[in-house]
Structure formats: C-alpha cells, structure tokens
Amino acid sequence: MNMVLQHLSGAHEMIRTYSRRVELPVLGEVAVPPPDKVAYYAGVGVLAAIGVIEWPLALVITAGHVLADQHLSGLAKGVGEALETA
C-alpha cells in the first residue's frame, strides 16, 4: 500500500510540474518545462552549436524527449483523474 501511495504522489508531482504555462504574444499559451528539462535542451543545443553532434540529430533527440515527457505527463494526469473519480 505504501508503494502505491509513493507512485501516486510522484504522479501528482509530475502533473503540477507540467501545469506551468506562460502567455507569449505570437504563440499564445505555452507550457513551460521544469528547469532541469530546460538545462537538458540547452545542453543539446550547445553540443550542436559547437559541432559535437549534428543539428538534425539534436532536433531528433529533443523531439523524442519532448514527446516522451508529454506521454508521461498524460499518463500521470490520467491516473490522477481516475483516482479523483474513485
């Protein structure tokens, strides 16, 4: 039972982490990733800028991480909503 509560607490934290949004003039409302993700994306950008990795590879890596984060965020949100209705 304790393990289930730990997993649910982690899911709740993930939902709260991805609920930050910023209003941008041209783009509208945009979700802001947590600081550790921003640092990761910046690191991939720096590696591409100095030529350690190629730009297409940097874009694929970043897109993969963004999609994975969105998938995990959606799963956590679904678990949270299911628990609220239970």
C-alpha positions in Angstrom: 0.0 0.0 0.0 2.8 2.4 0.8 4.4 1.8 -2.6 1.1 2.7 -4.3 0.9 6.0 -2.4 4.5 6.8 -3.4 3.7 6.3 -7.1 0.6 8.4 -6.8 2.5 11.1 -5.1 5.0 11.1 -7.9 2.2 11.3 -10.5 0.7 14.3 -8.7 4.1 16.0 -8.7 4.5 15.4 -12.4 1.1 16.9 -13.1 1.9 20.0 -11.0 5.3 20.3 -12.8 3.8 20.5 -16.2 0.9 22.8 -15.3 3.1 25.9 -15.5 2.1 28.0 -18.6 3.2 31.3 -20.0 1.3 33.6 -22.4 3.5 34.6 -25.3 2.4 37.3 -27.8 2.8 35.4 -31.0 2.4 31.8 -29.8 -0.3 32.2 -27.2 -0.3 30.0 -24.1 2.8 27.7 -23.9 3.7 25.1 -21.3 7.0 25.8 -19.5 9.1 22.7 -18.9 10.8 22.3 -15.5 14.3 23.9 -15.1 16.1 20.5 -15.4 14.5 19.9 -18.8 15.4 23.4 -20.0 19.0 22.8 -18.9 19.0 19.5 -20.8 17.6 21.1 -24.0 20.2 23.9 -23.7 22.9 21.3 -23.3 21.8 19.6 -26.5 21.8 22.9 -28.3 25.3 23.8 -27.1 26.6 20.4 -28.3 25.0 21.0 -31.7 26.3 24.6 -31.8 30.0 23.6 -31.2 29.7 20.7 -33.6 29.9 17.7 -31.3 26.6 16.5 -32.7 24.8 17.4 -35.9 21.7 19.7 -35.9 19.3 17.1 -37.3 20.4 14.7 -34.5 19.9 17.4 -31.9 16.4 18.0 -33.2 15.5 14.3 -33.1 16.9 13.9 -29.6 15.0 17.0 -28.3 11.8 16.0 -30.1 12.0 12.5 -28.6 12.4 13.8 -25.1 9.5 16.3 -25.6 7.2 13.5 -26.8 8.2 11.2 -24.0 7.6 13.9 -21.4 4.2 14.6 -22.8 3.3 10.9 -22.8 4.4 10.5 -19.2 2.6 13.7 -18.2 -0.6 12.4 -19.9 -0.3 9.1 -18.1 0.1 10.8 -14.8 -2.9 13.0 -15.5 -5.0 10.0 -16.4 -4.0 8.3 -13.1 -4.9 11.4 -11.1 -8.2 11.8 -12.8 -9.1 8.1 -12.2 -8.2 8.4 -8.5 -10.4 11.5 -8.2 -13.4 9.7 -9.6 -12.8 6.6 -7.4 
